[in-house]
Structures are given as C-alpha cells and as structure tokens.
C-alpha cells in the first residue's frame, strides 16, 4: 500500500471519528436542553401550586390542598403542551409516584390504590388519603404531635387521673404541662419525661415528623411500583436520598412534597428525568384596615394602632382606597404623611 492510499485511509477514519463525536455531542446537548426544559416546567408548576396551598381569610389560615394540586397539574400540562391531550396527561401521571401535602397536623397523600375485582388487579382513580398523624409512643403515652406546641396525648395507663370519657386523651400546649393540675403527680414521679424537657420534646417531635414522612413515602413507593407494572413501566421507582436539611424544611410549616421520577426523554435511549421538590406554602397575608366611627366622621387605622381604643362597631377593609371611598379619613398616627386627613372642626 503506497503512501497516498494510507493518507486517504487515515483521512476517512479521522473524518468518521469526528462525525461520530459531533453527533454524540449534538445528542448530549439536546438531552441537556430537554432536562433543563423539564426542570423549568416542574419548578414553575410546584411554585404555582405552593402559592395556592394556604389562603388567609379573616385572620384564619385555610388549607387548599385540592386547589394546589389542581394548579400544579394544569400548570405542568400547559408547560409541556398537553393541556388538551388527555392520553398524554394520564401517561404523565404515572411518573409522579408521590404527591403529598404536609400540614400542621399530619400528611395527606394524593394517590391511587390497587384492589382486586373479579380476580383481576384494578387501579382506583386519584384520591386523597385521610390525614396521617405524626405519632410517637413511649411506655406511658401515645403522642400525636403537631408542628407547633400543641400535642394530643393518649394516656395508656391512666396515670393522669380519671376522665369521664373511656378514651384518656388530653390536648395541651406541651410548654404548660408542668403547670396543669392533672399532670402534677406525673411530673413528680416522672420529671425526666419529654413533656417537661423542652429540648428533648422538640428533638423527638422533629424526629417523629420527619421519620413519619419517610415511612409513609417509602411504603407508597412499593405500591406505585406494583401499579407501574400494570402500565407496562419497567422503571423501578425509589425514594431518593433526601438530605436532613430538606426534611427539616418540611417541619417549618405546610408544604408540598412532589416526586417526579423516571419520565422517559425522547432524546436518548434509556434516558429518564427525575426530580423532587419540598416547597413551603406561600402565604399571601392581607393587610387589614379598621374604620372607626367618631362623633361626626370616620377614621381608618392600621391593625394595632394605639389610638384605636374602640373594638366594637368597626368596619374592616383590605385597602386604604376602600376606606377612603367609604368616606373615612386617615388616622394621623398611622398615616402621618399620606392619606386624607380629617378636617379641623
């Protein structure tokens, strides 16, 4: 083989390698872009859902788990371009093994369950579970924790005295346990109880909440894998490793935990997309303004104004504009530099 032929062969091999590498780089670039697109769609949907999870109404916080989850799916359907494609929506649902709302009192799962009918395995429609409480048990009591200071205690041995009810249950602020009459004898005989040790109580409370979440989510992953078999999905769904800091975020208040896992990506054989989100509820608190009737005029105040001495016969508005349209003047202490001031009589 002469030199020219060797040179031609070398060029052919070189060009082939370059072309293959260029194709692979192009595929990798498309794959990365697709995962970034899915990231944006997922994060946007979670953020929208979190903003709807809790509503404030007249000073009360109201959970809206159904609305939050509905907003999540409508947002991600729209982002993925399948808002009117029911078949694609049903296919996408198979890749959300966990959709849950973590609340002050417990965990709610939005899930499907497996049941037998006529000897065949059937799968239910999506539904909400009952509230799954954060429980802990020691030798004397069963505790139903909340994320706050309130705890419900079941007195297994009737150590705290006799109640009229057959079920010996107390609902208390644990910080007040030492002072409560029914706990005095128990305090003297069990001074080391977590009820009387703030540090121990908060540590066990946090552990009980986070371990209950992990237990519930892990158990449901097993059921979801059985359902996935029915849909012809070979991917094995598993609870991802969640850092302790992520679990701790969930203890801070109402939140969503959504796991998006194993979603097949068109670009690349066997490539899938997976992510999860713990997103705390965004509470949009309304500002209240109180209109107070005076002798011959109305005066509107901010909440907590020192000059607002009258608590009866107040009218509540959510904006200073509404107050002004009602005919009220601005309180000079609340609004020293803004608002229409009352005329001097």
N, C-alpha and C positions, 0 to 999 in steps of 0.2 A: 504494500500500500504506500503510494507516494505521499509526499508532504501535503499536497493540495487536498487530497482526499481526507487525510487526517484532520486538516484545518476545517474542512466543510463539516465533518462529523462532529468536531468539537463545537462549532457554532450552532449546529442543530440541537445538540444536548444542552448547551448553555441557554439557548432561547426557550427550550422546553421547560427547563428548571425555572427560569424567570417567569414564564407564563403561568406555570402552576402556582408559584409563590404569589404572583399577583392576584390570581383567582382566589387563593386562600385568604389573602389579606383583605380582598374585597368582601368575601363572605363574613369574615370576622368583623369587619367594620359595620356591615348591615346587621349582624347579630347584636353588636353592642348598641347600635342605634335603636333596635327594636326593644331591647331590655330597658333602655333609657325611656323610651316612649311608654312602656308598661309601668315603669316607676312613676312617671308623671301622672298617668291615669289613675293608678292605685292611690297615690298620696293625695291627689285632688279629691277623690271620692271619700277618702277617710276624713279629710279636713272638713268637707261639706257635711258629712254625717255627724261629726263631733260638734259642729256648730248648732245642730238641731237636737242634740241629746237631752239638754236640760233647758227648760223655759222658766223664767221668773214671772209670777203672776201675783200681784198684790202682796209682794214680800215673801211668797212661798215658792220653793223650787219644785218644779214638776218634771218628772222623768218622761221622756218621749221616745222610748226605745223603738217602737214601731215606726215612727216617723223618721228617726235617724237611719234605720236600716233601709227603709224605702228610698230615702235620699241617696244613700250610698250606692244602691244598685242602679237607680236611674242615672246617677252621675257617671258611673263607670260604663254603663251601657252606651250612653251618649258619647263618651270619650273614645270608646272602641268602635263606634259607628254601627252598633247593633240595636239601637233603640226600638226599631220596628221588626227585628228579626227574632221571633220567639224561640226558634230552634237553637240559634246561637246563644241566646240568653240561658236556656236550660243547660246547654253544654258547658257554658262558663260556670254555672252554679256548682258543677261537680268539683271544681278546683278551689272551693272555699270550704275546707274541712272544719274550720272553726269561725263562727260569727257569734260574738258574745258581748253582753253589756255587763260591766262590773259596777255595782251600785254600793251605796252605804250599807245595805243590809245583806247583800249576797250577790250571786251570779245568775244571770239569765242566759241561756243558750238558745240560739235560733237554729233549729236543726231538723233533720229528717230521721225517722226511725224505721227499723226493719221489723216486719211482722209476717207471720205465716197465714196464708189463706188458701184453702183447698190444696194443701200440701206444697204450695209454692211460696217462695220468698217474695214479699211485696215491700215497697218503699212508700212511706207516707209523704204527704205534702209538707212543705216547710211549716214549722210551728214553734211557738215559744215554750220553753220549759217553765216549770214553777221556779220560784226563787230558791236557789241552793244556798243555804246559810253557811257562814264561817263558824265552824264548830270546833270545840276543844273540850276534852274531858280529863278530869283528874279523879282522885279517889272519892271526892265528896260531891262534886258538882259537874254538870254539863253546861258549858258556856256557849251562848250564841253571841259572838262578837258583832259589833258594827265597826265602821271605820273611825267612828268618833269615840266619845266617852261612855255612851250607853251600852249596856250589856244585859242580856237576858240570861238568868241563871235558873237551872233546874236543880233543886235540892234533892239528890238521890236518897239521902239517908234521913231526911227531915231533921237536919241539925240546927236549922234556924227557927224552929218552932212549928206550931200547927197553923195552917191556913184553912179557911173554910173549904177551899177547893181541894179536890183529891190530888190534882197536879200541883206540886210545890214549886211554883215558878215566881221569880222576882225579876222585875225590870228596874234597873237602877243606873245611876251615874257612879261608875266604879270609884271615883275620887271621894264620894260621900259614904262609902261603905263603912268606914270606921265610925262614922257618926250615927249611923242608923241603929235604932233600938234593937231590931231583930238580929243584927249582926254582932252585938256586943259580946255575948257568950262565946261565939265562934272566934271572935278576934282575940279574946283572952286565951283560948285553947289552941288557936292556930295562927299566931302572929306572923308566921312566915308565908301565909297564903298570898297568892299573886294579887288578891283583892286589896291587900294592904301594902303592897310594894309596887310603886308606880313604875319603876324601871323594869321589873320582872313582868308586870302586866303588859306594858307596851311592847316588850320584846316578844312575848308569847302571842299577843294579839296580831302582830305583824307576821310572825311565822305561820299562824293559823290561817290568815287570809291568803298569803302567797302560796302556801302548800295546798290549800283547797283549790285554788285556781289551777295549779299544776296537775293536781289529781284529777279534776273534772276534765280538763282539756286532754290529758293523756288517755283517759278512759274513752272519750268520744272519738279519738283518732282511730282506735281499734274498730269501732262501729263504722266509721266512714270508709275504712279500707274494705270492709265487707260489702258496703254499698257500691264502692268503686268497681268491684268485680262484676257486679250486675250490669254496669255501664261499659264493660269491656276495657277498663282502665287498668293497665299493669303497673302503673307508678305506685310505689309504697309511700303513703303519707305518714309522716312522723312529726312529732312536736319538736320544733327547732330548739337549739340551746338558747335560752333566754337569760341574759345577764341579770344578776341580782338587782342592779340599778333599775332595769326595766320593770321587774316585779315591784320594786319599791315605788315606782311612779304610779302604779295602779292603786296603791294604798292611799294615795293623796286625795282621791275623790273619784266621782263617777267617770268611767272611761269605757272606750271601745277596745276590744281585742279582736282583730280580724287577721286570719291566716290565709294567704293566697299562695297556693303551692302546687307545683307540678304542671303548670299550664304549658302545653306544648307550643313551641315557637316554630313558625313556618320555615324560617331560615336556619337550616342546620339539622341534621339527622340526630334525633335523641335529645335535642336541646330543650330545656324547660325553664320557666320563670318561677321564682319563689320569693316571697317577702312576707313580712308580718308587721303589724302596727299596734302599739299601745298608744291610744290617743285620748288625752283627757278632754272632758267636756268643756266647751267654751260657753261660759255663762254671760249672756248679754244683759246686764242688770239695768233696769230702768231707773231713771232719776225721778224722784217724786217731788212735787211742789205742792204746798198746802196753802189753800186760800182761807184766810181767817176773816170773818165778818167783824167789822168795827162799828162804831156808832152810826156813821153815815157813809162808809166806804168799805171796800175790801182790800186786804193786804196779802200778798203771796210771799211765802217763805221757803227756804231750803229746809230739808229734813234736819232736825237737831238745832234749829235756830233758838238761841237763848230767849229771844223776845216773844217766842211762840208759847204763851202760857196757857192758852185755851186749847183743850184737846177735843171738845165736843163741837159738833156742827161745823166740821171742816170739810171742804171740798178738795179732792185730790186731782191734780193734773200731771201730765208727763212732760210738759214743755212750758217755758215762760210765755211763749206765743199764745197758748191756750188760756193761760192765766190772764194775759192782757185782753184777749178777746172776751173773756168773762167779765171784764171791767175792773179787774184788780190792779192795784198799784204795787210796785216792787218794795219789799222791805229794805229800808236804808242800811240795816246791819248786814243783811245777806248780799245785797247788791249795791255797795257804796258808789260804784262808778258806772253802773249800767241800769237799764230799765226806767220806766216812767215813774217818777216819784209822786207821792201823794201831795196834793196842793195844801198850802198852809191856810187854815180856816181863819 
